[in-house]
Amino acid sequence: MKFSEINLLDELKRPELADLHNIFHQRAVAKGAIAFHPDADENLVFIIASGRVRIYLGFEDKEFTLGVLEAGDLYSTHAGCFAQALEESSLLVTDVQSVKRCMSEVPLFNRTMVRVLGQILNNSFSIIGSLAFQDIYSRLTAFLYKEALRTGVQTDEGTELRLAVTTEQLSQHMGATRQTVSTLLNNLVREGIMQKRGRSAWLIPDMEALRQQAQQ
Amino acid sequence: MKFSEINLLDELKRPELADLHNIFHQRAVAKGAIAFHPDADENLVFIIASGRVRIYLGFEDKEFTLGVLEAGDLYSTHAGCFAQALEESSLLVTDVQSVKRCMSEVPLFNRTMVRVLGQILNNSFSIIGSLAFQDIYSRLTAFLYKEALRTGVQTDEGTELRLAVTTEQLSQHMGATRQTVSTLLNNLVREGIMQKRGRSAWLIPDMEALRQQAQQ
């Protein structure tokens, strides 16, 4: 999940925006530390200056990763999510009021926000799909894992799996419609657990990640 | 779920934006009709000119409402959602390329997008919470429904329920943490099924809607 294309950081460095840059203060976050909790009172917006920050929903012992933000991405603390530094990271932080100024002066601000929100929304739809079809999802990933163990070919990039069945046949095997199985396969791709390599051909970069999905 | 505050429609009517207004074409949608399917090839953006449009995820026989858009709200067709007119509606439709022009000329465009995406994201988090705790959620709503039937007071606005237990006690009763029960109660409020009226006091506008939650 890569969000960065145009970089908000470069934009903010423009000399004419020096005033604007000053409303942000820098905050260092150690690897593994939670930068923001969903129940914090502060209503802040942060830009990733360096490092990577995982955005996730956490309920009791369950966690759902919504995305990994990289340099130039921004997000807010009042969205009900946890923000965890995956590596030593540096954040530019400011309050929501100050951001409203940025919004008019730096159009890239809103565009970056739309892009990040769109990505996170997309991932949340994947999570909803997986949860709504937990049964079928577990059976599908268990089937793919077993097939990859049995017939997969090891390569430098991971395990290559060539399915001997069509999506139609796979759906019948799972007792689900073709559309549901397609949706769940797309979810696996979006989550980076599988990569499509052609008709019925897949790459599984990390077999352990697939196995964990099957056990949920 | 009301999205509208500042109105993009008014903005687009400004005389200096006449050119911009012309890139949109109007599309009428009958009450109950699906305006857009998630698997459509078209990559469009639409603004609600009049009426109300429900945005939802649909999988087999399951539907999850993400929000109801009103006049001045905008959304895109490539987000994997269904868009259904809840009443006779009129949409202003254009392709994504044309919208990129709007984005720089009409800052309100992106701001509206951020607001709508934020709301839909918020609702998707509620859905994830409810699905992840389906068990507790069903038991909680079943408990609230029974209590409201037993002790609720009928008013013009709905059924008033005064709980004799604290959230702490309610959590123990459900075998969940206080935080999970709070989250699920917040979900019920966000979905409009309950309204908070004070400490342990709630209004249930529609008992049937609460009953349906309990049965999921």
Boltz contact constraints between the chains, C-beta under 6 A:
constraints:
  - contact:
      token1: [A, 59]
      token2: [B, 132]
      max_distance: 6.0
  - contact:
      token1: [A, 60]
      token2: [B, 177]
      max_distance: 6.0
  - contact:
      token1: [A, 60]
      token2: [B, 180]
      max_distance: 6.0
  - contact:
      token1: [A, 62]
      token2: [B, 132]
      max_distance: 6.0
  - contact:
      token1: [A, 80]
      token2: [B, 125]
      max_distance: 6.0
  - contact:
      token1: [A, 107]
      token2: [B, 104]
      max_distance: 6.0
  - contact:
      token1: [A, 110]
      token2: [B, 110]
      max_distance: 6.0
  - contact:
      token1: [A, 110]
      token2: [B, 114]
      max_distance: 6.0
  - contact:
      token1: [A, 113]
      token2: [B, 114]
      max_distance: 6.0
  - contact:
      token1: [A, 114]
      token2: [B, 110]
      max_distance: 6.0
  - contact:
      token1: [A, 114]
      token2: [B, 113]
      max_distance: 6.0
  - contact:
      token1: [A, 117]
      token2: [B, 117]
      max_distance: 6.0
  - contact:
      token1: [A, 121]
      token2: [B, 121]
      max_distance: 6.0
  - contact:
      token1: [A, 124]
      token2: [B, 124]
      max_distance: 6.0
  - contact:
      token1: [A, 125]
      token2: [B, 80]
      max_distance: 6.0
  - contact:
      token1: [A, 127]
      token2: [B, 128]
      max_distance: 6.0
  - contact:
      token1: [A, 128]
      token2: [B, 127]
      max_distance: 6.0
  - contact:
      token1: [A, 131]
      token2: [B, 131]
      max_distance: 6.0
  - contact:
      token1: [A, 132]
      token2: [B, 59]
      max_distance: 6.0
  - contact:
      token1: [A, 132]
      token2: [B, 62]
      max_distance: 6.0
  - contact:
      token1: [A, 177]
      token2: [B, 60]
      max_distance: 6.0
  - contact:
      token1: [A, 180]
      token2: [B, 60]
      max_distance: 6.0
